[in-house]
Amino acid sequence: MDAQIIKPSGVAVKGHQGRTRRAAGGCGRLHTGRKQKIKLKGDVVMSKWTRLLAVLLCVCLLFTSCAPVGNEKKEYSQEVQNLEKLCKVWGYTKYTHPVFLTGEKDWDTELIALIPQVRQAENSEATNQILNEWLLSLGEIEYETDTPAAQWSSAKEEDKVVIADTSWIFDKKYLGEELSANMEPLTKPLPDINRFNAPIDFARGYYTGYNQPTMLVNEKLYEDMDYSDENYRLLGLFRVWNVMEYYNPYLDILDEDWEELLPDFIVRMLQDTDRHSYDLTIAALTAKLQDAHVIYNERSEFIQKEFGEYIVNDIEFVSAEGEVVIVQTFDESCPLQAGDIVRKLDGVDIKDVIQHCTEYYSVPMDGKICNALRYPLFRSHDTTLEVTVLRDGEEKTIDVPAGEFPSSFIPRYGASYQEGEKKPYEIIEGNIGVINPDFMNLQSGAIHGNDAKWIEAMNALRDTDGLIVDYRQYPANSWRCLPPYLFEEPEVGLLGVSISEAVPGTFVKEPVYNFFNKPRAVYPYEKEVVVLIDEHSQSAPEYAAMLVRNAENVTLMGENTLGSDGHCLLVPIPGGNMVLYTAYGIYTPEGGQTQRIGIPPDIEVKKTIEGIKERRDEVKEAAVEYIQEQK
């Protein structure tokens, strides 16, 4: 495999604003459209309209000749252009050069030393010279072995997917002849070497003090960071940008081009002066990822300063009929009621509050806010939050108690609309079984098809006349427990896209089976199964829906899922915080996109404000009715 693997010559699969997903081994051309054939009635008509169009065209040209082009790129200072190039060159070198992969040199130290030199460069040529001299100072590009990483070398060419656009490395006009030529050897697939001291270590799982997996265990937190130091603020920005550029499988489906965001955020970071402004800039950048998994340390001081130290933690809210609606309260002292339509928070229109939140919190799709904005939305700088609601056609302003943000805050993701204690499983009227996966309290190491609690539930529900599985919950981490009862043999339920160890910015597709047992060690459940989904169905519940939806007796019912699916990683951020994001992509068995799209129901049943007010679970009611009709 040569450097061509990352040149922009692959087959376009899906892309946005110039960035395309490409199969690593292919080549092709993206067609932009098809000429439309128009049948003219006669030469006279043609002549008449031609003359008219010509006149209109001249008029348009007259008025637009001096107008700015809508797609014209922004102009940036030489300093910002220099720093943008530094970020890209340092970032790619960081993930590919042997002195960094072996830990021989500290990549952060190298960057901090480079920043002042690059900022002062008078022009692009001077920047290229500084960067080329730095690259040469790192030493020869020699590895312990030439054998490509096993994951890459064993993968089929059609399973290799290119996300990052690294064509700039081969652009001699951009980098200059020497720098481009000296960087090109870094684009070859990396060998299978010991990465214990590398920026990305694929062998290790958890970052000290955080119960989340990460491969960036060697990134320093700099908890005593001086926020007035521009160099360290830029280090934070460059680290986040490059991690996402090369290790995020979903950059090609964002509304804004990730590469074009970089200079804007360099400008912003140079203007920051303290911890709060720095944190807001990092949060604003990660919000552009449009991924509900993304969290920039929700317990950090910046969120409290920006949105309030106090939070109303005793409510569940949903989106219904285009409104933010209170579903239920979990404390009798809370004056809000089911069916209250939220109009203002502390006197600010709810739409404006949401807009402010989405500047710093990542939302995959417009309107789907229940999971994504669970942390910042109902917060206050006082012990009471003034909530204006529409109740029974009358607008009321209510003082709602708010408490300190608890250390063990667990937001209500899709909690039951019914009053009373939720059960892991039960049999309801009509001999219909109901399973609430989130209440199984499964541990991450016991989520596979033979889990004892699921076996207990399915044995108890064996003779029911139908089954409702409620995946309107998160995390509901039991996605491989149900399929063995629905499929005789394991089937490919979805495609996973894992980070490539060999070529930064590339990923490898791999099939994910709906269960492990061969053959299944449980009985077949052959009655009708209705799986409930909505925007609370995020990640694991989306997995679950995908793995069972092709079973003959399964119907997905409710509303579209959230569209944030995949395994997460933590990125340590200078200043002591962490960014959580989706690093492992999830696609349909056919390779179709699910991120920011979600899983659609087979039968759509939407919540209504009236139903919420009456404390009815309309989706569940529809599921019961559907099962009874199938008997």
N, C-alpha and C positions, 0 to 999 in steps of 0.2 A: 504494500500500500504506500503510495507516495503523497506528496503535499497536495495533490489535486483533490484529495478527500474533503478538504474544507474550502475549496474554491467554489464560487457561486455558479456551479454548472449542473447541479442536480435537477431532478424532476420536481416541479412545484407541486406540493400537496395542498398546502393552505398557508396563507400568509397575510400580512397586513402592513401597509405603508412601506413597502419595499423589502421587508423581511419575509422570506419564504421558507417553509419547511421543505427540505429536500431529502430524497433518498440518497445516501452517500455514494452508492455505486452507479447511479444513473446519469443520464444527460437528456436534455430536452429543452423546449421553448414554451414559455407561457403565452398563450394567445389571449389577447385583450378584447376581442370582439369579432363580430361577423358583419360584413357589409349587407345592408338591406336593399333588396331589389324593389324599385318603384316603377310601376307601369304607367306611362304617360298616355293621355288620351289623344294628343295631337300636337303638331309642331307649333301651331298658333298659341295654344295654351302654354306650352313649354316656353316659348319666347316671352310671353307676357310675364309669367312668373319669374323667369330668369332675370328680366330687366328690373322687376320690383325687388327681388332679393339682392341684386347688385347695388341698388340705391341704398337699401337698408344696411347692407354690409359696409358701404362707404361711411354712412352716418355713424355706425357703431365703432368703426375704426377711428373716426375723428374724435370721438369722445373717450375712447379707451386707450389711445396711443400713449398717453402720459400716465395712465393709471398703473399702480403697482400690481404685479402678478401675485395672485392669491397663494400660490405654492412656493413663492420665493423664500429662500432660506434666510434666517435671521443673521444679522451681522453681529459678531462678537469681537471684543478687544483681542489684541495679540496675546495678552497674558492668558485670557480664557482659552484661546485656541491652543496655546502651548500646554496648558494644564490638561486639556482634554486629550491631547496626544499622549502626554505622560501617563495618564490614567490607563489608556488602552495598551500602550507598550509595556508598562510595568505590570499590568494585570495579566496579560498573556504570558509574559516572561516568567512571572511568579508561578504560574501553573505548569510550566513546561521545562524550565532550565534546570539542569542537574544540580547546580549549587543550592537551589531552593528545595528541590525534591528530596535531597539528602539532608537538608538542614544545615549545610555548611555555612551558608550566609543567611542573615535575618532579613527577610523581604521588607519588613516595616522600616528597619533602620536604613535600608537602601533608599526607600522612597523618601523618608524624611530628609535625607541628605540631598536628594535630587531636586526637591520642590523649589528651594530658593534659586538654584541655578536656572531651572527651566522657566520660572516666572520672569526672570530678567532677560531672557533671550529676545533679541530685537526683531527676529523674523523666523519664519518656518525653517529656513536652512540652518540657522544657528541652533534651533531646537533639535533638529535631526542630528546635528553633529554631536551635541551634548549626549543625546540618548544613545547614539552609536558608540561613542567612547565608553559610556557606562556599560553597554552590553558587552563590549570586548573585554572590559575589566573583570567581568564575571568569570572569564576563562573559557576553555574549550567546551564545546557541546558534545560531551562524551558520557555515555551511560555504562552501567556495569554489564549490561547485556543488550543485544539487539532484538531479542525476542519480544514481539508486541504483547501487550497485556492480554491474558487468556480470554477474558470476557469479550474483547474486541476481535481477536484472531479467530475465535470459534464461531462468531456470529455470521449469519448469512448477510450478503451485501444488501438485500432488500429489507433487512431488519435494522440497518443502520440509518439513523435519522440525523440530519444536520439542522440545528436551530440557529446557532450563532453565525453571523455574517463576518468572516475574517478576511474578506477580499482586500481590506485596507492594508494588510501585511504585504500583499503583492503589488500594491499601488506605488510605483517608484516616484511618481509625481508627489504623492502625499508624504512618504517617508524618506524620499531620496534614494539614490541607487545603492549606497553602501548599507544603510540601515535595513532596507527591505531585503537585500541579499543576505545579510547576517541574521535576520530573523527567520528567514524561510526554513532553515533546518529544524527550527522548533515546531514546525507544523506537521512533521512526520509523526505517525502513531508512537506513543510513548511505550517503552518496554515495561515488562512486569518486574518492578523493582520494589525494594523495601521503602515504604512511605511513612514510616513511623515518625519521622521528623518533618514531613512535608506539610504544605498548607492544606492539602486535602489528603486525609488518611482514610482509605476505604476499609481498613481492617478494624478500626475502633468505633465504638458506638455511642458513648454518652459523655457529655461535658460535665465536669465536676460541679456539683451544687445544683444541677438542673436535671429534672427527670424527663429529658427529651433526647432523642438520638441526634447526633451531629457527627459529621466527618471533618469538621474544622476545629478539632481539639487543640491544635497548635496555634490558633489565633489568640493574640493577647487582648485582654479586656481593658487595660489601662484605667483601672478604677479611680486612680488619683489624677486623672487627666486634667491639664490646664486648658480650659475651654477658650481662653483668649489666644491660644497658640493656633494660628491658622493651619500650620502643617499637620497637626493632629486632627483637626476638624476635617481637612481634606483626606487624611488617611481613612477616617470613618466613611466618608462618602465613596471613595475609590474602592474600599473593601466591599461595601454593599453592592455597588454597581457591577463590579467584576464577578462576584459570586452569582448574581442573577444572570449576567450576560452568558456565563459558561455552564451554569449548573441549575438553570431553571427551564423545564421543558415546555413552558407555556408562553414564552416571550413573543411568539409570532401571532398571538391572538389578542394582544392588548389594543386598546383604542388609540394609544399613543406609542410612537416608535421609541423603544428603549434607548437607542443610540442618540436620538435627537433630544432626549431629555437631559443628557449629561451636561452640556454646556450651561443650560438654564440653572441646574442645581449647583454647578460650580460657582456661578454668579451669586446664588443665594447663600452658599456656604461661606464665601468670602465676606459677605455682609453680616453674617452671624457674629455675635460677640460674647455670648454666654451659653450656659448649659441648656437653658430652655429653648432658645432659638435653634441651637444645634439639634436638639432632640426633635423639634418640630420639622426641621428640614429632613432628617432621616425618616421620620414618620410619613411625611408628605411624599417622599420618593417611594417608599414601600406601598403606600396607598395606590400608586399607579399600577401595581401588579394585579389589581382586580381579582384578588384571591381571598376568600373568607378565612382561610387558614392563617393568613398573615396577621401577626400580632407583634407590635413593638413594645414588649414588656409592659403589659397592661397595668402593672402595679407600680410603675415608675412615677417619679415626682412630676414629670412633665404632663401626664394625663390629668393629674389632680390639679395642677396649676391652670391648665387650659380649660378643663371641663368641670372641675369641682372636686373638692375633697370628700364630698358626701354623695351617697347614691341611694336611690329607692330600689331596694333589693327584694321587695316582697310582692312583686307583680310579674305577670306574664303578659306580653303584648304581641300582637301579630299584625300583618298587613291583610286587610280585607276591604274589598271594594274601593281600592285606592286610598284607604285611610289607615292611620295607626290606631289600633283599637285595643283596649284593655280586655283581656280574656278572663283573668281571674286574679285575685289577691291571695297571698299566703299568710296574712296577718289580719286578724279581726279589726285591729285599730286603723288599718289603712282605709281612708275615706273613698277611694276609687271603687268603681263598680264594673262588673262585666258588661260590655257593650258601650262603655264610655269611648267616645271618639275624641282623640287628643288633638287639640287645635293650637295650643301654645304651651311653652315651658318657660317659666319666669318672664312672661310677657313677650317672648319671641316666638314668631310663627313656627310651627313644627317643621315646615318645609325648609325654613332657613336654618333651624337647628340641625336637621339632617344634612343639609349642604355643608355646614361647618364640620360636622363629624366626618363626612366622606372626604374632606381634604386630608385627613390624617388616618383614616381607617379604610381598609381595602374592601370594596363591595363588588362582587362579580357581575351583578346585573342590577339595573335601575329598579328600585322598588323592593328588592329582596334584602331587607335590613335587619330582620329579626335576630339572626345569628351574628351578622357582621358588626352591628352597632349595639350589641348587648352591654358593652362596657361603658361607652361614653354618653349614651342618649339621655337617660334619666338621672343626671347628676346635677349637683348644686354646690355653690360655694358657701351655702348656709345649711343649717340643720332642717330646714323645710324647703321643699320645692313647690313653687306656685304652678299648678297645673290647670290650664283652662281646657274644659271638655265640653262636648255637645252631648247632653243627656236628655232623652225624651223630647228632642226638638228645642231644648233651651240651653243656652250657653252658660256654664258655671265656672267660676274660678275657685279652686280648692287648694288649701295648704296641706301638702302631703309630707309626713315625716321622712327625713333622709338620715341615714346613719353613716358612720365611717366605713370606708371600704374594707370589708373583712379580709383577713389573711387567707381564709379558705373559701373565698367567694366562688360559688358554683351557680352560674346562671341557669335559669329554667329554659331549656331548649325543648319546646314542644311538649310541655307538661300537659297532663290530661285536662280536658275541658270539664270533666266530671268531678263533682265534689267527692270527698272521701279518699281513702288510701288506695293507691294504685297497686295492683297485684301483678306479679311476674307472669302468671297465666291463670286463666279461669274458663269456666263454661257458662255462657250466658243463655238466656231464653232462646228456644229453638234448637238447642243442642249444638250451639256454635262455639267453637274454641277461640279464645283470644290470647295472643302472646304479646307482651310488652318487652322487647329485647333489652331496653335500657335498664330495666329493673331486674335483670338477671344478675347484675353486678359481676359480670365476667371479668377475670383478669386477662391481661394481654397475652399471657402465655397459655391460655385455655380457651381459645376461640375457635378451635378446629372442630370438625364434624362429630367427634365423639365426646364432646363436653358433657359432663354428668348432669348439669342442670337442664340443658336442652333435652337430653334423653329422658329425664324425669318429666319434663313438661310434655314432650311429644308422646310418651307412654300414657300419660294421664288424659291426653286429648285424642287418643287413637281412634276411638269409636264415635267421634263427633261427626256431624253432618256437613261440616265446613269449617274453615279456619281463617281467622283474621290475624295478620301479623302487622303490628303498628310500628312502622319505621319512620314516623314523624317525630323522631327523637334523635338526640345527639349526645354522646357519641354512639350509643347502641352498638358496641364493638363485638358483634357476633355474626359476622357476615358469612362464615363458612359453616354455620351450624344447621341451617335449614335445607340447603341443596341436597344432601344425601337422602332425604325423605322424598324428594321430587324427581330425581334423576337416577336411573339404574346404574350408569357408569359416569365417571368424571368427564366433563366437557369443558371446553375453553369458554369461559364466561366473559372474559375481557382481555385486553392487552395491557400489560404494564410497560412503561418506557423508563428504563433505568439509566442513570448517569454513566457515561462512558469513562472508563479509566484511562483510555489511550489517547483520545482526542478531545480536548476541552471544547465544549459547545456542541458535542454530539451525544446521542442517546441510542440505546439498543432496545428494540422491541422484544418482548418475551410474553408467551401465553400464560395466563393465570387461570387455573382450573377451579371449578366451583366447589370441589371437595377433594380430599386426599385419598380416601379409602378405595381400595380396588379389590373386589367390588364392595359396595356399601355394606356396612355391618348393622344396618337398621331396616325397619320395615318401610314399604312404600306408602305414602299418604296420597290417596287417589281422589279424595273429595275436593271440592272447589276451595282454592286458596286465594284470598284477596290480600294484597300487600298495600298498606296505606302509606302514601308519600305526600310531602309538600315542601315548602322552602326550609323547614327545620331539618329536612333530610340532607345532611351534609356529610361528605367523606364516607365513613364506614356504612351508614345507611344507603348511600348511593351505590357502593360496592354491592351491598346485599341485594338491592333491587335489580342490578345488572345481572347478577349471578343466577337469579331465579326467574327472570321475566320470560325466558324462552321455554319454561316448562309448560306442558299442554294444559295443566289445570290451574295456572297462575294468572291473575289479573291485577295489574297495577291500577290503583284508584286514588284519586285526590287531585293534587296540583303538582306542577313541575318542581323537581328538586332544585336545590340551591345552585349546583354547578361548581362545586369546589371539592375535588376528589384527588386522592393520592396520599402517599406517605410524606411526612414533614421532617424538616431538618432545622436546626438552630444555627444562626450566624452570630457569633460573639461580636459585639460592637464596642469600639473604643469609648470609654465612659462607664462601662460596667453593665450595659444592657444587652439584650438578645433580640434578634428578629427571627420569628418562626415563619416558615414559608413551605409551600409544596414543592418538593424536589423530585418526586417520583410520579410520572404522568400516568393517567388512566384513560384508555380509549376503548371503544367497542371492539368486539372480535374482528370486525371488518376494518378497523383502523380509524373509525369515525371519532370526531371530537366530542368530549363531554364537558370539559372545563368551560365555564361561563355559558354553557348550554343546558346542562343538567339532563335528567331522565324524565321524559314526558310520561304521563299516565296513559293507560289504555282507555280508561273512562275518567273524564275530568269531572270532579265535584268540587266546587269552590265554597269556601266559608262565606257566610253572610253575616252582616252586622246584627241582623235580627236574631239569627240562630245563636250567635255568641251571647247576646243579651239574655236569651232564654236558656243559656247554659246547655245547649244541645251540641252534640258532636255530630254534625250533619254528614260528614264523610263516613264515619262509622255506621251511622244509620243507613246510608246508601249501600254500604258493604253488606250489612245484614240482609237488606231487602234483595240484593243481587244474589246472595247465596241461597236464599229461600226460593228464588225464581229458578235456580239451577237444579233443584232437587227433582 
